[in-house]
């Protein structure tokens, strides 16, 4: 029997372990090589490779443009083996002055707009680097940073840019990795430089002192930052938070007392076309009752015109409504999750980000100084050889003419180095002029002085920080003022003054509310003349109908002492028989509707149970905020909440089913917010039959057939609250009802 073949190199591994290893490798690749920016230059790999490729193509700010297709081809062919669409999209964004605070690419052609329209194809557009991008790469040829092989090993690319410009905070960054994300809004470079100056002068300073010099983001689209100062400070102290940004607007006066609102700046990363579409959609759905129309009159600048419904509407109220419902107010998050110099992702606070930039600039300064020092030393070595040749010119010429190996002969004769001898042998005859000797001596003296300065700089940390401070000042001078550098986002205060009524968001229309005995509710447009046209299901009939408006609130008083609130705009339409009211509120199964009325702010209500206990309550106290309602009148077992009457009079008439009538003054009833109340009328075994509130001076009235009977002299029945009362006047209805 043949033994089975053994396969070499197979390793048994649990599936979870194998998946974990591969997923971790994928996650780290996404974090380090795609999504998170480097804290030193603020760039992701694709942006760094784009800028480097453009530099290699000599697309300098002073030079001409080249087709973007040429740039994208070089990027994906040499440095970044990804799709051309993704690379071109990244390039387009770096050129959009509404997306990037300090553009790194200068575009020629259609690079999209704030409406959200896409850029033209890469074969039609051209680009070159901006001065900001040039500052980011200043020193690449001077060993300022390390290089690494590209993905195929045929080229080299920088690991990080020298970054004379604080790009991370100035232009911000956003990205989503695996299990983490970053979101850094743009800031004003002049303010960043002020904070850097302070940090250089006082390395132990607190974050709050840096925030004083760098108070908040500065977005390319402007707007007004309305986040509170405390929230901004906390965000910078922790590296996490958010900023609330609003559109900038102004009122333009028109004739006849009319006005219109003009929006000139919208929040960062909000597409203007989608913003206007959203406002128009809300307008069509009648969710913006204060707004009549919206127009887009934008050209190169933003100009959105809003027309209020009438001249009496306050502009602040209209804008507050729009801020709450649209992206005219948006939140920009702050999550300073970046890669440090060791490529380790971590969340930094403001001081750590600024310090990391300064530490990088210190390393770049030292490396460039050493590189320059090495170049100077090599040049001085050659110049020393030239000077020796001038001092011994005849002998040098003789050795060159007669010696078979002049290089070795020169080294032996004058103690030259190999480099010096090679330089002398390569010297042109025209360089033997006496004038050239003076030039060499002048260059030698200049380089010797520069060498001494560099050696002094590398030996003194304080001098290096002074140099970095001068570099920061130069960055501020170049980019911190003028049209590019001036702050665009206004630092406002957190809004709190404008209080928007809830009914301001509801279209005001007349409606008729119909409630049936079985609890079906519906609304009809307009005010009905009478209930004759109302239709109900078989076996059902009208309970109550009300003429109200959509902005009104309806109070529903249940027999368990609980109040429910319904908005007039939330009622089902009059088509059909409506909907059961129990689907709209969470009313108990054993509870029924005792009363329905329209809410009138400032009014008082008299609540009473069938047991004859009750109290007065402010109507605003019974408004319920949820479907569960609000318990107001507490009941004993077997009692029911029966009466809910507006307190419109100074006297109360109450009659029990024992046919005893009592009249007392309304001021005897206490004002409460919740409870069982006090005794209104005393019974032995009876209950309340009816209650009426009236003005004592007008007398007590009740219907008598087709006419109304009024008892003016109520002295026999007038007493104190909680009395028993006495039999009503002759002719009082046997139903014991006042109506």
Secondary structure, DSSP 4 states (H G I P E B T S, - for coil): -PPPPPPTT-----HHHHHHHHHHHHHHHHIIIIISPBTTT---HHHHHHHHHHHHTT--TTS--EEHHHHHHHIIIII--S-HHHHHHHHHHHH-TTT-SS-SEEEES----TT-PPPPPTTT-EEEE-HHHHHHTTTGGGT-S-EEE-TTSSSEEESS---SS-HHHHH-EEEE-SS-EEEE----HHHHHHHHHHHHH-TT--HHHHHHHS-S---TT--EE---HHHHHHHHHHSEEEEEEE-EEEEEE-GGG-EEEEEEE--TT--HHHHHHHHHHHHHTT--TTEEEEEE--SSS--EEEEESSTTS-HHHHHHHHHHHSTTEEEEEEE-EEE-TTS-EEE--HHHHHHHHHHHHHHHHHHHHHHHHHHHHHHHHHHHHHHHHHHTHHHHHHHHHH-SSHHHHHHHHH---HHHHHHHHT--GGGGSHHHHHHHHHHHHHHHHHHHHHHHHHH-HHHHHHHHHHHHHHHHHHHSSHHHHS--SEE-PPP-S----GGGGS---EEEEEEETTSEEEEEES--S-GGG----TT--EEEEEEEETT-EEEEEETTSEEEEEEGGGSPBSSTT-EEGGGTS---TT--EEEEEE--TT-EEEEEETTSEEEEEEGGGG--SSTT-EE-B---TT--EEEEEE--SSEEEEEETT-EEEEEEGGGSPB-SSB--EESS--SS--EEEEEEE-GGG-EEEEETTEEEEE---TTTB--TT---EEPPTT--TT----
